[in-house]
Every structure is written in structure tokens, then in C-alpha cells.
Amino acid sequence: MRSSKGYSLVELTIVVVIVVILAVAMVINLGLVAGLCGTLIPLTLKWLRFDPAVGSGIIVTGLTDFCGYFFFLSLATFFLRYLA
């Protein structure tokens, strides 16, 4: 069955699943991981008597990048059966 633009229902379903995977991964990464890391890492560095402004940037960036890739690839692997 074709839609008005010429895309099949299967193609549209695949696009919707990919969009959902990206949206969920972004919400988890930005809402949960970045929020927690951005709060807890400077507080921990201050508690350890290090300068939070100097050390937290690279740590927060590294953790959010790692977790973003992890969540995206995990969700993509989980939903792979719906794409096949």
C-alpha cells in the first residue's frame, strides 16, 4: 500500500521507529545523564578540593558522549526486530 507521496507503509514504519529511537535516546541523555553529571561532577570535584570549573567540562562531555552512544545503540539493537 502506497501513501500519497509514494512511500510504502513499511518505509514509513521504519522511519517512525528510527525517529522514536533517536528521540528517546536524546531525552535520556540530555534529561537524565547530562543533568546528573552536570550537577554531581562539579559538586564532587569541589568536595575533593579541586577547581570544578577546570575539571568538570571534559568529564561531563566525555560521559554524556559515551552515554549518548550507548543509549542510542542499545535502543537500536533492542528495536532491530521491528525494523526487519
Secondary structure, DSSP 8 states (H G I E B T S, - for coil): -B-TTS-BHHHHHHHHHHHHHHHHHHHIIIIIIHHHHHHHHHHHHHHTTS-HHHHHHHHHHHHHHHHHHHHHHHHHHHTHHHH-
